[in-house]
Structure formats: structure tokens, C-alpha cells
Amino acid sequence: MSRTARVLDALGLGTVWIRRDRLAEIEAANAALAAEQMHDHAATAASPAPAQIAAEAVAPPAPVKRSPAPVVVIPNPAAKPVSSLKIEVVNDARTERIAGLDWAALQQEVAACTACALCHSRTQTVFGVGTLEADILVVGEAPGAEEDKRGEPFVGAAGKLLDNMLAAVGEKRGKQVFITNVLKCRPPGNRNPGVEEVAKCAPLLRRQIELLQPQVIFASGRFAIQTLLENDAPVGALRGKVHSYRHIPVVVSYHPAYLLRNLPDKAKAWRDLLLLQQAIASARANVS
């Protein structure tokens, strides 16, 4: 079994993330299985029951095993809709100062940041994980509760899924992959990032990218995508093609936390990973 197959099998994604050339084969097998089950059920119903069983109360048939229904996520009514997130970064003295920081000074800037109200509720800031030598940058949305405790982005269930997504295309955090978020502090209750919060953190992310100079950016989640591309279109409308951030190729996809709640979209995310793999291979070929 290949490494990719092992990763998908470990996540229980074998029937969700499938190769396109096997789709017809799997659908045909499923149809044949369903027809066989229907035939067996009809044959059982047509057979005469023994007299002693007929005299007894007939037990209800065993429930048919079905795939679990997808989880319906009801958006938080207090959160602003995606289309309202219009980021306008003000080129003030703070922005200009951040633009001149080196890597160590930028880390200190993030650790001591009080530019928005999130500084009052955080446990610690989350700068990112990886090295300056990384040629792939993953940008998520904001730290969650576990990230706020540990000071590292993408931990917990969503982090495990991201790690396995990267492993499926031969990459790993901390080596050639640097991982960060748009926001460096956790929004209370894991709510959506606010417009002002993103605007205050955007210069920090911009400087991270300038210092890292990644070959490819993987934007994960709608707020990361909107911040980098300055485009408020839905994620589904932006998938499937390579975008650009200051001449750096950008591949976009759903956030792992979203995928954990919406299993059918993992098939789409798998196609995004294949596009990311192609973008990485192309960028590295151009460098060499």
C-alpha cells in the first residue's frame, strides 16, 4: 500500500478521497451491492414463514446500514458574512516599521502585539512553525483554543488532518513547510476573525511572506484566501486554479476544521492537494 493510501486509510477517507479514474469502478461496485441486497430482501419477503413463527409477533426488520448524513453547520448569526470582510490595511507608522523588521524582531513584535483587543483575551500569540529555509507556506485563519495554549498553529484534530494532507503530497511541517495564520491571537470562542483584527495582523503576515520568500503558498480557509487574494468570492469559486500573491503561486482550499465537519468536501480538497503538488513541483523545477 502506498504512503498516500495509508494516510487516507488511517483517516477513514478511502471512500471519500478517491482517484477520479476509479470513480466509475467504485460506483458500479456500490450499485451491484445495492441490487444484491434488494434481491435478497425480496426473496426473504416472498418465502412462507413457518407456522410457529407466523403465530408470534413479527419483529421489525433490522435497520439498513446507511452512510452517516453530512453534518449541517449552522453559521453563527453574530459573525459577519464573508462578503463583508473588506480588508483595508492602513499604511501608518506601525505598518512602515513592521515592513523593516528582520525575522527575530518580527517574532518579538508579534509576541508583544497590542494592536487590537485580542491581546486581552489570548494566552499567548501564535507566530508560526517552521524555518526560514521553508519553500512552502501554509496560511490558515486564526488560532483555536489548543493553539492558544501551545503557541503553535494547526494542532489538535484539524492539525492532524493538515499534517496528513501534507504527507499525502510528500511534505511535512517544520522542514520545507512553514505554517502560520492570518491572525496571531485567538478570537474568543473561536469566532470568525473581525475586519479590524485582520487589518491589524495583515502587515505581520505580509512581512513573514517577504522574509520567507516561499515558492508556493497554500491558503487554507476563506479568511486566509480573502486576505491574500483580496477577493471576497466564495472558496468554491476560487478553487481549481493557481492564483498569485506578489508573483508567488497560491493554491486555495477549505480549512481542515471545515473538512472535519463537511466530509463530502474532502474529495474536493484532495483535488486541491493534487494541484498544490503540481505547483510545488513546477516551482522547484524552475529554481533548479
Secondary structure in CASP SS format (residue, H / E / C, confidence):
PFRMAT SS
TARGET T0000
AUTHOR 0000-0000-0000
METHOD secondary structure of the structure
MODEL  1
M C 1.00
S C 1.00
R H 1.00
T H 1.00
A H 1.00
R H 1.00
V H 1.00
L H 1.00
D H 1.00
A H 1.00
L C 1.00
G C 1.00
L C 1.00
G C 1.00
T C 1.00
V C 1.00
W C 1.00
I C 1.00
R C 1.00
R H 1.00
D H 1.00
R H 1.00
L H 1.00
A H 1.00
E H 1.00
I H 1.00
E H 1.00
A H 1.00
A H 1.00
N H 1.00
A H 1.00
A H 1.00
L H 1.00
A H 1.00
A H 1.00
E H 1.00
Q H 1.00
M H 1.00
H H 1.00
D H 1.00
H H 1.00
A H 1.00
A H 1.00
T H 1.00
A H 1.00
A H 1.00
S C 1.00
P C 1.00
A C 1.00
P C 1.00
A H 1.00
Q H 1.00
I H 1.00
A H 1.00
A C 1.00
E C 1.00
A C 1.00
V C 1.00
A C 1.00
P C 1.00
P C 1.00
A C 1.00
P C 1.00
V C 1.00
K C 1.00
R C 1.00
S C 1.00
P C 1.00
A C 1.00
P C 1.00
V C 1.00
V C 1.00
V C 1.00
I C 1.00
P C 1.00
N C 1.00
P C 1.00
A C 1.00
A C 1.00
K C 1.00
P C 1.00
V H 1.00
S H 1.00
S H 1.00
L C 1.00
K C 1.00
I C 1.00
E C 1.00
V C 1.00
V C 1.00
N C 1.00
D C 1.00
A H 1.00
R H 1.00
T H 1.00
E H 1.00
R H 1.00
I H 1.00
A C 1.00
G C 1.00
L C 1.00
D C 1.00
W H 1.00
A H 1.00
A H 1.00
L H 1.00
Q H 1.00
Q H 1.00
E H 1.00
V H 1.00
A H 1.00
A C 1.00
C C 1.00
T C 1.00
A C 1.00
C C 1.00
A H 1.00
L H 1.00
C H 1.00
H H 1.00
S C 1.00
R C 1.00
T C 1.00
Q C 1.00
T C 1.00
V C 1.00
F C 1.00
G C 1.00
V E 1.00
G C 1.00
T C 1.00
L C 1.00
E C 1.00
A C 1.00
D C 1.00
I E 1.00
L E 1.00
V E 1.00
V E 1.00
G E 1.00
E C 1.00
A C 1.00
P C 1.00
G C 1.00
A H 1.00
E H 1.00
E H 1.00
D H 1.00
K H 1.00
R H 1.00
G C 1.00
E C 1.00
P C 1.00
F C 1.00
V C 1.00
G H 1.00
A H 1.00
A H 1.00
G H 1.00
K H 1.00
L H 1.00
L H 1.00
D H 1.00
N H 1.00
M H 1.00
L H 1.00
A H 1.00
A H 1.00
V C 1.00
G C 1.00
E C 1.00
K C 1.00
R E 1.00
G C 1.00
K C 1.00
Q C 1.00
V E 1.00
F E 1.00
I E 1.00
T E 1.00
N E 1.00
V C 1.00
L C 1.00
K C 1.00
C C 1.00
R C 1.00
P C 1.00
P H 1.00
G H 1.00
N H 1.00
R C 1.00
N C 1.00
P C 1.00
G C 1.00
V H 1.00
E H 1.00
E H 1.00
V H 1.00
A H 1.00
K H 1.00
C H 1.00
A H 1.00
P H 1.00
L H 1.00
L H 1.00
R H 1.00
R H 1.00
Q H 1.00
I H 1.00
E H 1.00
L H 1.00
L H 1.00
Q C 1.00
P C 1.00
Q C 1.00
V E 1.00
I E 1.00
F E 1.00
A E 1.00
S E 1.00
G C 1.00
R H 1.00
F H 1.00
A H 1.00
I H 1.00
Q H 1.00
T H 1.00
L H 1.00
L H 1.00
E C 1.00
N C 1.00
D C 1.00
A C 1.00
P C 1.00
V H 1.00
G H 1.00
A H 1.00
L H 1.00
R C 1.00
G C 1.00
K C 1.00
V C 1.00
H E 1.00
S E 1.00
Y E 1.00
R C 1.00
H C 1.00
I E 1.00
P E 1.00
V E 1.00
V E 1.00
V E 1.00
S E 1.00
Y C 1.00
H C 1.00
P H 1.00
A H 1.00
Y H 1.00
L H 1.00
L H 1.00
R H 1.00
N C 1.00
L H 1.00
P H 1.00
D H 1.00
K H 1.00
A H 1.00
K H 1.00
A H 1.00
W H 1.00
R H 1.00
D H 1.00
L H 1.00
L H 1.00
L H 1.00
L H 1.00
Q H 1.00
Q H 1.00
A H 1.00
I H 1.00
A H 1.00
S H 1.00
A H 1.00
R H 1.00
A H 1.00
N H 1.00
V H 1.00
S C 1.00
END
